[in-house]
Amino acid sequence: MVMQDFFLLIVLSAVPVITTGCSSILNIRSASAENITFPDDAGVINVKSKYGAKGDGVTDDTNAIQTALNAYPNGKRIIYLPNGTYLVSKTLNWASGTAGTGNDYKNIILQGQSEKGVIIKLKDRATGFTDPNTPKAVIFTGPAPAQRFGNSIRNLTVDIGAGNLGASGIQFNASNQGTMRYVTIQSRDGRGVIGLDMDFADEIGPLLIKGLTVKGFQYGIMTSSTVNSQTFEDIHLENQSVYGFLNYGQVINIRNLTSYNAVPVINNKLGQMTIIDSSLNGVGKASSQPAIGNGDRMLARNINTSGYRVAIESGKNGVNAPKVSEFVTGSVVRLSDSPLKTLNLPIKETPDVPWDDPVQTPWANVVTYGAIPNDGKDDTSAIQAAIDSGKTTVYFPAGGTFEIQGTVLIRNNVRRILGTEGRVRAISKDAKLKVVDGTSQVVVIERIANGYDFPLTVDNASSRTVVLKNLLDIRGDMTGPGDVFIEDVGGGNWQFGKQNIWARQFNVENAGTHITNNGGNLWIFGLKTERGGTLIDTKNTGRTELLGGLAYTTTPAPDGTQIYPMFINNESSISITLGEINYGNGFNYTTYVREIKGRITRNLLDRSLPNYSGSGKHIPLYVGY
C-alpha cells in the first residue's frame, strides 16, 4: 500500500476549465422551473381557491397559508401558491400533527407556480423579527429527529422585507428524500441573519438543494451537526456580510456554486466538504480574505476565484493561486500505482422535458383509466392504459395509494410519470416500471413514494435517457444502454450495467450489497447509506466516482457480520471520498476497499484510515485506476 500526504495545487493554463462533456459554471434553471400548473383533479391544494389567500401584496395571507399547511399533516399533499405576492406577518410552520402519531412535520410540499412569480413577503419591521439576537424564520419545516420525510419547497421566492434584522429566510429540514428546488431567498435591505438555515437542528438530511439563490443576510447558508449529509447544486450567493456558506460539522457536497461577495464564500469550520465546478468572485475587501477557509476535511476541484487573497486557506496548507485544479486535505490512499487525483468522470447536467400545460396539453389521470385509489387491489392494467392513451404526461392524483403487482411498460408518447407526491405501492416482488422504446428521447419519473411491502423496481431497458427524481423506496435494475440520471432518490439494491449513470443525493439503505456497477460509468455526488454490507461493488471494467459520501453503519450485513469490504474494485477504476459514522453497534468494517487486479488482491484496512465519527473511518480520497 502506498500512502502519501497530498495537498495538490495546479495552476491551470489557458485551457477550458471543464473538459468536453462536463457542465459550464453557470446557474442553470430547469425547463420546468417556471409556470408549474396542475389539473383540477390532481389533489393539489390551492391556497387561493380553497383557503382564501389573496396574493395581492396587501392582504395578510398568514392565516390562509397556515390553515392549508395545518390541514394535511403527513398528507403527501402539495400546498400550491399561484403567482402573486403573499404578505405574511408570522412564521409559516409545517403541520405539527397529533402528538405520538408520527404525523408531525413531514410529507408537506410548498409549491409555487414560478420562482419569480410567487413571492412570500414578510411585512416590513414585523413584530418578533427585528432582533438579530433572537432570530426567527419566515418558513419553518420541523425540528429533529430525522423523520422529516418528503418535505420540499419549490418554485418560489421568500422576501424578508425591510427592517427585519432578526429574520431568517427558511429553516429547512428533510430526511431520506426531500428537496428545495428553484427558490430565491432575499433581503430587500441586505440585513437579516441567515438565508437558508440548516443549523437549527441536528439530523437534517439527506436532502438535495438545487437551483437556490440567496441575496443578502449575514450568512447565506448555515449548516451543522454530523448526520445525515446535504447536497447542493446550482447555487448563487451574493451580498452576505459575514460568510456565504458556514458549515459546523455536516457532510456537505457543493457543485456549481457562483458567488459575488466581499466576504469569504465558504468557511468549512468543521465537517467534510466536497466542492467542485464553482466560480467565486470577490469584490471590495475580499482582496484581504480567502475565498474558502477550511478547518477540517475538504476535497475541492475545478474552482475559479477572483478578487480574493487566496483560493483556499487550510491551516499550513492551501491554494495560494486563484485557480484550483484539485486539492485534498489528509492522505490520498492507493493500493497500486494510480494517479493521486480523482477519477474525474465527465459530468452531464440532468435533462428535463417540457412541463405540459394541463389545459393545452391534457394529462392522463390513471383514475380515468380504471385505477381505484385506496382499495388495495392491483392497478397495473389501468396504469398501462393511461400510458397507452397517447398523452405525454401520466399522473397519480394525490390523496390516494395506487397498487402495482406486475410490470408497467413506459412507452409510446409518455415523457413524464408524475406522482404529485402520492404513493404508488408495490404489492409483489414483480412490481416494476420498465422503460422501453418510445417517441421521447428523455423520460422523467418523479414525485412518487412506494410503500414498504416490496421495493418498486425501475428498469431502463431502452436506449432512451431516464431521469429519476424525488422518489422514495425505489430500487433500480438497469438492463438497457440508455443513460440514467438520479436526483433525490431513496431506496435500496441498485444494479447498473453498461450505462452512464449520474446520481445526485442518492440515499441507499438496504443491507448487503447496496449498489453494483457491472461495467458502467457511475458518477455519484452525495451518497448516503445505512446498514452493513458492501456499499458499491464495481466490476467488469466499470468506472465509479464517489464524491462526498456518508456511510452510516447502523446494522451488520445480512449474515450478522461485517466481514464484507465497504467497497470492491474488481478489475475496474474507482475513486472515493467518504466519511463513516458508527456509534458503537459492534459491527465495524475491517476492510474498506478490496482491490482486485489479475491474481493480486489488496485490501485497504481500517487501521490505515483516520477516524471520522464514533468508530467510523474517513477516506479523504482513495484512488484505484
N, C-alpha and C positions, 0 to 999 in steps of 0.2 A: 504494500500500500504506500502511496505517495501522498504526503500532506504538505501543503505549503502555505505559509502566511501570505495572504494575497490581497493587495489593495491596488487594483488595476486602474491606471489612468492613461487614456489615449486621446490625444488631441486630434480631432478629425481633420482631414484635409478637405478640399473643396469638392466633395462628392455628396450625392444626395444623402440626407440624414437617415432615411429609411429606404431599404432596398426595394426593388420591384416586387409587388405583391403585398407590401406592408402598407399601413394606413399613413396618411399625412397627419401632421399635428394640427388638427383643427377641431373645433367643437362641431359635432355632427348631429343634426336633428333628423330623426326618422321621418319617412314618408307618412307615418301615422301619428306624428306628433301634434298635428293640428286638426281641428274640426272633427272631433270624435262624437258621433251620434249613434243612437241605438234604436231598434224598432220599439214600438209602443208595448209589445208583448214580451220584451226581453227580461222583465222583472227588475229593471233598473229604477232606482228611487230618485225621482226628480224633485229637488228641493223647492223649486218654484211651483210646479203644478200640484204637488201633494202636500207641501208644508207651508206654502205661502211666502217663501222668501222672495224679495223684490229684485235684488241685484241691481239697484239703481244708484248705488253710491251715496244715498242719502238716508234711507231707512236702515235702522239697526236690525240686521238679519241674524244676530247671535242665537236667539231662541229658536228660530225656524231651523237653522242648520243643526243646532244641538239636539232638538227634538228628533230630527231624522237620524242622527247618529245613535241616540239612545234607543230607538225603536228596533234596532237589529243587532243586539249583542251576539257575537259569534255567528252572524247571519249569512256570511258569504254574500253580502249584498254590495252593490255599487251605489254609493250616495253621490248623485250626479248633479253637477252645477253647470247649467247652460251659461253661455257667455254673459258677462255682466260684472259689476263691481259690488261685492258683498261686504258691507260695512259691519264690523264686529267690535264689541267693547269688552269681551271676556275671552278667556281661553276656551277653545273648542276641544273637548275631551272625547276620546274614544269611549264607547259604552262600557261601563264597569260591570254590567250584567248583575246576576244574583250571586251573592257570596256563596262559595262552596260548590257551585255548579260547573265551574270550568269554562264559563261563557264570557269571561272578562277580557276586555281589551284585545280582541283577536278577530281575524277574518272580517275586517271592515276596510273598504276601499273608498277613498275620497277621490272622485274622478271629475276633472273639469272638461269642458268641451274643447278648450285650447289653452295653451300655456300663456299666450299673450292676452287672450280674450276673457279669461276668468281671473279676477283679482279678489283675493280675500284681504281686505284692508282693515287694519287696526285703527280705531279712531285716534286722532292726534291727542297727545297728552292724556291717554286713557287712564282711568283710576286703577292703581295697582301695578302699572307698567313703567313708572317713572324713576324708580330707584335701582341703579345698577348693582347694588349690594344684595338685592332680593329679586333676581331675575325671574321673569315669567315668560312662558312661550305662548305664541298665538295658537299653535296646534300641539296637542299632547296625545301620543298614541299608546300610552300604557307603561307601567313600571316593570321591573324584574319580577319573576324569573323568566327563563327562556321558553315562554309558552305563547308568544305573540304571533302565532302562525298567520300567514297570509296578509298581514297588514300592508297596505300600499297607498301611495299618494301619486296622482298622475295629472299631467297637463293642466297646470295652474300656476298662478303667482301668489306669493304671500308678501304683502307690503306692511311693514310695521309702522307706517305713518311717520309723523314728526313729533319730536319731544318725548318719545318713549325710550328713555335712556336705559330702562331696566327690561326692555323687551328682547326676547329671542324669537327667532322665526318659527322653527319646528323642532320639537323633541320627538325623534322618530325611533320606534322600536319595532322590530320584526324578527321572527325566528324561523329557521329552516327554509322558508320561502317567503319572500316579501321584497317589495321594491319601491323605489321612488324614481319616477321617470318624467323627464321633461318638465322640470319645476324650476321656477325662479324664486329666490328669497331675497328681498331687497329692503334697504333702509333709505327712506327718502332723504334724510339729512346725514346719512353716513354713520349715525350713532347706533346704539343697541349693543347687546352683549355677544350673542352667538347666532350666526345664521342657521346652520344645521347643528343641533346639539344632540350628540350621542354619547355624552359624558355623564348624563344624569342618572344612569342606572348601569348595573353590570349585566352580563349575559345577553347583550344585544347582538343579534345576528345568528347565523349567517344571513346576509342580505346583499342586494345589489342597488347601488345608486348610479343612475345613468342619465346623462343629459341634465345636469344640475348647474345653475348659475347662482352665485351668491355675490351680492353687491353691498359693500359697507360692513358694519359691525366691528367690534374689537377682534373677534375671531370668526373667520368664515365657516370653518368646520372644526368641531372638537370631538375627540373620541377617547375612550379609556376602557379599562378592565382587560381581562385576559382572554375571555371567550366572547363571541364564537366566530369571529372574523367578519370583515366588511370589505366589499369590493366596490371600487369607484371607476367609472369610465365616462369620458367626455364631460369634464368638469371645468367650469370657468369661475375664477375668483378675481375680485377686484376691490380695491379701496378699503382693505382691512387696516386697522390701526395697531394691532399687536402681532398677530400671525394669520396667515391664510389658512393653515391647517395645523392643529396641535393634537398630537397623539400621546396618551399616557398609558400605554401597555397593550393596546389591541393589536391583533394581526390585521394589517391594513394593506390593501393592494390598490394601486392607482395607475390608471393608464389614460393618456391623452388629457392631461391637465394643462390648461393655459391660465396664466396669472399675470395681472398688471397691478403691481403693488410697490409701495415704498418701504415695506417691512419684509422680513423673511417669509417665504411662501410656506415652508414646512419646518416644523420642529418635531422631530420624532424623539421625544424625550425618553420614552420607554416603549418597548414592544418591537415587533417585527414589521418592517415596512418594505414593500416592493413597489418601486415607481419606475415606469418606463414611458417612452414616447411622449415627452412633455416639453412645453415651452414656458419658461419662467422669465418674465420681463420686469426688471426693476426700474423705478423712477425715483428722482429726488434722493433722499437719504439712504436709499437702498445701496448706494455705492460703498457704504461702510459696513454692509451686512452680508452674511452668506445667503444665498438663495435657499439652501437646505441646511438645517442644523440637525445632526444626528447624535443621540446619546446612547444608542443601543444597537440593534441589529438592522441592517439595511442592505438591499440589493437595488442598485439604480442602473438604468441602461437607456441610452439614447435620450439624453437630457440636453436641451439647449437653454442657456441662460444669457441674459444681457442686463447690464446696469448694476450687477451685484459685484461685491468684492471677490468672492469665490463662489464656485458652484456648490460644493459640499464641504461643510466643516464637520469633522468627525474625530474628536479627540486630537491625537497627534497626527492623524491621517486625514485624508480628504482629497478633494479635487480642486486645485487652485486655478484651473483654466475655466473658461466659460462653457465649454462643451464636454460632455461626459459620454464616452463610448460604453464603458461598463465599470462598475465599482461594486465591491462587496466587502463587508466587514467580516472578520473571522477568517476561518481557514477554508479554502477551496479543497475539496476532497476528491481524489480519484484513485481508482484501484488498478488502473493500467494507464498506458500512455495516451491521454486525451488532452485536448486543448483546455486551458484553465479559464474557460468562459462558458456562458450559457449556450445551449444548442441554437437558439435564435431562429426558430422556425418562422417562415413567413406568416404574417397575420393579415386576416381579412376582416373587414367590418361585417357585422351581422346584416344581411339583406332584409328587406321587407317587401310587402306587397301593398298596393293601394287599400286604404280603409274605405270600403264601399259605403256610399250614402244609401241607407236602407230604403229611402223613398225612390231615388232614381234607379238604384240597382238592388232590387229586393233580395233579402237574405232568405235562407231556408231554415225554418224553425223545425227541429226534429219532432216536436209535438204535432205539427201539421201532418206529418207523415206516419203518425201512429204511435210514437213514443209516449208512454204514460209515466209521469214522474211519481216517485214515492210508492209504487205498487210492488216493488221487489221482484218484478218479472223482467225477463230479457227484452231489451230494446234494440238488439243488434240489427234486425231486419229493417226496422223503422229508420234507424240512423243511416243504414245503407241507402234506403230510398231517398232520404234527404240529400245525400251526397250525389246520387244519380239524377237529381232533379234538373241539373244544368246550372244551378246557381253557383256563384263564386264564393260566397260566404255561407257556412253552415253553423248554426249556433244552438246551444243548450240554454234555455232561459233559466235565470236564477231562481232560487227558492225551492228547487226540487233536486232529487237524486235520480239519475238515469243509470240503467244497468247494461253492461256488455258481457256476453257469455262467449261469443265467438270472435271471428275476425271481421273487422270493418275495413274495406278497401277504399283508400282515399284516391280517387281517380277523376276522370272527366274534367270538368271546369273548376273544381274546387281549388281555391288557393288559400283559404283561411278557415280553420276549425276553431271556433271561439266558445269557450265555456262560460262567458260572462261571470267568472269566478265561482261557478257552481261545481257540483260533484258529479263525476262520471265514474261509477263504481264497477270494478271488475268482479264478476261473481263466479269466475272459474279461472284456472291456471292458463286457459287458452285464450283469454281475452286479449285482443290485440288491435291496435291501429296500424294498418300496413299501407305505406305509401307506395303506389305503383305508378305506371306511366299516366300522364295527363297533359292538359293543354298549358298549364302554368309551369314555368321553369322553377319557381320557388313556391313552396307550401309552408304556411305558418300554422302551428298548433299551439294554442296558448290559453292561459287562464282556466285551467282545469285542475281540480283536486280529486284524487281517487280515494276510495275507502281503504281499509286495512285488512280486507279479507284475502285478496290476491293482488299482486302487483299488476298494473296495467302496462303492457308491453307496447313500445313503439318500434316499428321496423321501417327503415327507409330501404325498400327493396328495389329502388329505381335509380336512374342516373340523375334524378332531379335533386335540387337543394331543399333540405328540410330544416326549418327553424323551430326549435322547441323552446318556449319561454313561459315563465311563471306557471310552472307545473309542480305538483306535489304527489309523492308516492308513485313515481313512474320509473320503469326500467327500460333499458334500450337493448335491442338485439339487431344491429345494423347489418343487413346482408347484401345490399347493393352498393354500387360505386359512388353514389351521389354524396355531395358534401353535406355535413351535419353541423348546425350551429346550436349551441345550448346556452341559455341565459336564465339564471334564477330558477334552477330546477333541482328538486329534491327527490330522492328515491334510492334504489339500490340495485346492484348487479347489472353492470353495463358491459356489453360485448361489442367491440368495434373490429371491423375487418379492414380491408384495403380502401378506406375512405380518408378524406381530410376532415378533421373534427376541430372545431374551435369552441371552447367552453368558457363562459364567464359566470362566476358564482355557481359552483357545482357542489351540491350537498349530497354525499353518498354515504349511507348509513347501514348497509347490510353487513352481516357477519360473513366471514370467509373472504374470497377474492372479490373486491369491490368493483374494479374496472379491469377489463382485459383489452389490450391493444394488440391485435393479431395482424401486424403488417401495415398498419395505418400511420397517418401523421396526426398526432394528438397534441393539441396545444390547450393547456388549462391555465386560466388566470383566476385564481381564487378557488381553491378546493378545500372543502371542509368535510371531514369524515368522522364517524363514530364506529365503535365496536372493533373487534380484532380481526386478524387475518391479513392477507396481502392486499395492500391498497391499490397498486397498479402493477399488473403483470404485462410487460412489453416483450413481445417475441416475434419471430419470423421477420426480422429486419425492420420492425416497426420503429417509429421515432416518437418520443414522448418528451414534451417540455412542460414542467410544472413550475409556475411562477406564483409563489405565495400560497402555501398550503398550511392548514391547521389540522393535525391529526388528534382527535380526542379519543384516547384509548380508554373506553369505558367498560368493555367486556372482553373476554378471550375469544379466540377463534371457535368455530362450532365444536371442535373436539375437546374444548375445555383447556387448551394450552395456548401459548403464544410462540410456538416454535417456528412459525412461518415468517419469512422475511417481510418487512414492510413493503419493499419494492423489489421486483425482479427485472433484471436487464439481461435477457436471453438472446444473444446474437443480435443485439439491437442497439439503439442510441437513445440515451435519456440524459436530461439534466433536471435537477430538483432543488428548490429551496423550500424549507418547511420547518415549522415548529410543532412539537408534540406536547400535549398536556396529558398527564396521568396522575390522578390524585390518590395513588397508593392502593389500587384494587388488587395488586398482587400478580397481575398479568402483564409483565413487561417484555417488550421485544428485546431479543439479544442480537438479532441480525437486522440491520436497517436496509441494506442493499445487498442483493445477491447478483453478482455479475458473472455471466457465463459466456466464455469465448472459446470456441473449439472444445478441447478437452480440459480446459482450465476453468475452475470455478473459484472466485474470490468473494469474500464476504466483508462488508463494512459493519463492524461490530459496535455495540453500544458503548464500550469503553473508549472508543476512538472519537466520540462526539461529545460536545459540551451539553450541559443541562439546559433545558428550556423552562418547563413549569412542572412542579412536583417531581416525579421520577421520569418525566418525559425528556426527550432529547431534541437537539436543534441541528438541522442540516443547513448550514449557511449557504452552501452550494456544492452539490455532488455533480460531477460530470463523468460520463462514460460513453464515449462515442469516437 
